[in-house]
Amino acid sequence: MIANKEKITPGQLMVLIIQTQFGVGVLFLPSTVEAKALNDAWLAVILGGVVAAALLLVIWALARRFPGMFFFEYLPLLTGKPLGKIINVAYSVMFIAECGLILAQFADVVRDWIFSSTPTWMILGLILAISVYMAVENLRFITRFLVLTFILIFVLILIALYAYREAEWLYALPIGKTGFLNILEGSALSMNSFYGFEILLFAFPFVQGSSKSVLKAGMYANLFSTVVYAFLVFTCVLVFTPLELKLIPQPILYMVKALSFTVFERADLYFLAIWTVVVLTTVMAYLYMAAKSVSSLFGKSRHAGTVPVVAAMIWILAIYPHDQDMIDLMQRIVSALTTLTLVVLPTLLLGISYIRKIERKEQVQKG
């Protein structure tokens, strides 16, 4: 039974999902999606948001059948213990790999834009040290910190809005010229930026209120992320030519760097300082999920003791890549893992729960 002092509100859940989604990928999203969808990249992002909403719906439908239990508690009921352990390993590896990739990309950006001479291991060590301090706590404690820093996302949006002084609206025309298949491929490339909604697998039993309120919070969170991502990608489409977007790896930073304000210069440094805090919240969330997964694998109910061990594994994984080719390889591995654990398995498990009529009947949440 979860104590009331550990529970969170639907509004806090919404912020938790947004902060978990909104991480390092936002800087690479415009150029990544534009490579396939060209000037329709923003449409591809919107389509990616629709797919993410469908996957979130599957996770919610699965979780609501087992109220009061988080994912790894009801997993053996659906698959049996041996197969459940194997699936637990898959999720543990996925969360560790995803967090390692986030930090590897973060280190790349920080090294290129701010601390060119500072060792990568030191930068990532500091980020993980702060994350460990937070991740050993319960979900409510972590969520309250994420709510506190949520306003920083709006600061990033305001800075990006200033770029519309240099916008060339003709760059976005004609709409739909790329073709549906290219837009579809672009939406597939955007999915890595939408992952993070899987924290609902852990947060569902901690949320106060009905299951419908949980679903609304999740959908509002995904809608917010979709709108922000589409806005940032659309802004880059208006500011840069298609050729420039192909050559620039982090177009948002180059766009912000070109801005000139009366009061201060180098807006990109202010942007990066705020973005670092946003990435930190994402790392905290993934470290928490990874630690909970590994703890469940070894039959531990508390995750605090596992957090430092998992953090050390993530740190080693994040400092290993030395060039873009290795990061690209990590991305392909993580993409395969997330497809398995966030698309295939939740859908199969939901189907199994309905076919075998397995649910926690005595506590099913209505509404």
N, C-alpha and C positions, 0 to 999 in steps of 0.2 A: 504493500500500500504506500502510495506517494503522499508525503506530508504536504499540507497546504502551503507551508512556508517555502517549499521547493517548486511550487507551480508558477506558471507564467500566464499572462493574459493573451487573448488572440492578437491584440495589437503588438505585444512584444514578440509573438511568434512571427508576425509579418516582418518586423525589423530584423529578426534573427535570420530569416530566409534571404532577405535582400542583402544583408551584410555578408552572408555566406556566398551568394552568387556574385556580388560585385567585387571582383578582385583584380588581379594583375592582367587578366585577359582583355580588359577594356582598352588598353593601350594598343594592342595588336589587332583588335577586332576589325577596324575599318580596312586595313590593307589585306588582311586574311580573307575577308568576305568579298572584297572588291576584285580579288584575283579571279573569281569565278562569276560573280554577279554584276561586275562593272558598276555603272551608275545606278543600278537597281539594288545595290548592296543593302540599302535601308529596308527594302521590301523583303529581302532574304532574312534579315534580322527579325522582322515582324513575324515571318513564317516560322522562324526558329522559336520565337516566344510562344506561338500557338502549340508547337510540338512539345515544348517544355511544360505547358499547361496541361496537356493530355497525359504526360508522364507523371506529373504531380497528382493528377486525378487518380491514376492507377495506385500510386503509393498511399493516398488518402483512403481509397476504397479498401485496400488491404489492411491498413492500420486500424480502421474503424471496426473491423471484425474482431479485434483483440484489444479492447480498451483496457487501460491500466497496465498494459504490457508493451515493452519496446521490442524492436524487430528481432533481436537475437534470443528473446525469451519465448516468442511464439514460433520461431523458425523450425525448431525440432518437431513441433506438432504437425507441421505441414510436410516435412521431408523425412522425418526420422533423424535420430542423433548422428549416425555416421555421415550421411549426405549433408546434414545441417552443419557439421564441423567443416566440411570441404567448402561449403558456400561461405561460412564465416571467414575462412582463410582468404577467399577471393575478395570479400569486402575489406578485410584488413589490408591486404596488399594494395587494393585500389585506393583507399584513403591515404595510405602512406605515400604511394606513388604520386597521387594528385597533389598532395601537400609539398612533396619534394619538387615537383615540376613548377608549382607556384613560386617557391622560393628560388629555384634556379633562374626563372625568368625575371623575378624581382632583382636578384643579384646582378643580372645582365644589365638591366636598366639603370640601377644605381651606380654601377661601375662606369657605364658610358656617360652618364649625365651629371653625377655629383662627386662620388668618391673614386676617382680613377686609380689612386695609389693605395687605397685601403684594401687589405686582404679580404677576399670573399668570405673565408671561414669566420672572420671576425664580425662582419656585417650580419651574416646569417645566424651566428651564435647569439648576438644581441637580440635579434628578432625572436628567435626561439626561446631565449631565456625569459623574455616578457610573456610570450605565449604560454610557456610552461606554468608561470606564476598564476595565470588566469585559468588555464585549462584543468588544473587539479581541482578546481571548485565545481559546485553543482551547476546545472544548466541555467538556473535562474540568475545566479551571480554573473555568469558569462553574458547572458542576454541583457542584463541591466547596463553593463559596460558598452555593449553594442548599441543600445538605445542612446546612450550618452554621446557616442561618436557619430550617430546617424546623420546629424545635421551637416557634417563635413561633405557628404555627397552633394548636397545642394550648393555648397560653395564651389565645388568642381563644375557643376552645371552653370553657375553664374559666370565663372571665368570663361567657359566655352562659349557662352552666349555672346560675349564681346567679339568673337570672331566673325559674327554676321556683318560687321562693318566691311569685311573684305569678301563677302560671299558673291559668287557668280551663279545666279539661279539657272542659267542655261546649261550648266554642267549636269544638272539632274534630268534633263530632257533628252530624248523622249522617254517617258515612263513606260516600262515594260518591254523596251526594245531588246533587252538581253535574251528574253525567252524564258518560259517557265522552268525548263530543265536546268538552265544555268542558275536561276534563282533558287531552285530546289537544292542544287549542289552547294550554293552559298549558304543556305540555311543549315545544311549539315555541318559546314565548317564553323558556323556560329554557335553550335550546341555546347562546346566546351565552356563558353562564357555563361551559359545558363545553368550549368550544373551547380549544385549547392542546395537545391530544393530537397535533396535526399536527406537533409537533416531532420525532415519531418518523420523519418523512420525512428528517430531517437526522441524527438520532442513531443510527439502526439500524446503520450500518456501524461505529460506534464502540463498540458494546456487546460485551463479552466473553461467551462462552458460546453455546449453541444458540439457534435461532430460537424454540423453545418457551419458553425462559427470558425472551426479550424479550417474547413475548406475555403471559406470566404477569405480568411487571412492569407492562406497560401496563394489563392488566385490573385488577390490584390498585390501581394508581394511580387509575384511573377509579372503582373501587368506593369508595375512600377519599373522593374528591371528592363522589361521589353521596351517601354517608352524611352527610358534614359539611353539604352543602347542604340535604339533607332535614331534618336535625336543626335547623339554623338557621331554616328556613322553618316547620317544625312549632312551634318555640318561639315565633316571632312570631304564629302562628295562635292559640296558647294565651294569649298575653299581650294582644293587641290585638283589639278587636272588628272585624268586617268593614268597618264604616264608617271606623274609624280607619286601617286598612290602605290604604283607598282615598285617604285624605288625606295620609298620611305618605310622603314619597319614599324615605327611608332608615330603615325601621322598626328595624333592628338597632341603629343609633346612638341612637335615641330610647329604645329598650328599655334599653340599657346606661346611658344618662345618668340614668335613673330609679333605678338601683341605688345603694344606700348601704352603704358598708363602714365598719367600725369604724376601720380604720387610715387610709384615704384617701377623699377625695371626688372627684367628677367622673371616674368610671370611664371615661366616654366618651373623655377625653383620652388615657388610658393605652391604651385600645383602638385609638384612631386612630394613636398613635405606633407601635404594633406592626403595625397594618394597613398603614402607610406602607412599612415594610420589606418586607412581603409583596408589595405592589404593585410595589415597586422590582424585586423578583426577576422578576415577570411582564414588566415593561418590558425588562429585560435580555434575557430569552429572545426576546421579539418583535423587539427590535433586532438580535439575532444572526441570527434567521431572515430578517429583511428585508435585512440586509447580505449574507448568503450568497446570497440570491436575486438581488440587484442585481449582485453580483460575477460570478455565473454568467452573467447576461445579457450582460455585457461580456467574457466569456471569461477572467476572472481566477480563479486557483485559491485565492488568499488573500483574505480578506475584511477584514482589519484597516484597510486604507486607505479602504475604502468606508464604514466605520462612522460617522465624523464627518459625512460628506455626508448619509447616510441620517438620522442623528440631527437634522441641521439641517432636513431636509424634514419630519420628524415634529414637530419643535418648532413650525414655522410652521403646520402643520395643526392642532396642538393648541391654539394660542393664538387661532386664528381665530374659533371659535364664541363668540358673545357672549350667547346666551340659550338657553333650553331647547328652543326650536323648532329651532335650528340643530343642537343635539346630537341631537335626535330624527331629523333628516334624516341626520346622519352614521350613526346607528344603522341606519337603513333601508338606506343604501348598503352599510355593512359587512355587514349581514345578507345582502344579495343576493350580495356578493362571497364570503362564507364558504360560502353554499349552493353556489355554482358550484365553488369550489376545494376544498372539504372534503367535499362530498357527491357532486356530479355527476362531476367530473373523475376523482377516484380510482377510482370505480366503473367508469367508461368505460375508463380506462387498464388496470385489472385485467382487464376483459373482453377488451381488445385483446391483452394479453400472453398470454392463454390461447388466443384464437382464432388468433392468428398464431404461437403457440408460441414466444414470445420470452422468453428468460431467460438468465442468466449461468450456463450449465450446468456449467462447469468448477469453479465455487465455490459451488454451491447448498448452503445449510446444511441439514443433516438434523437431525431431532429436534424 
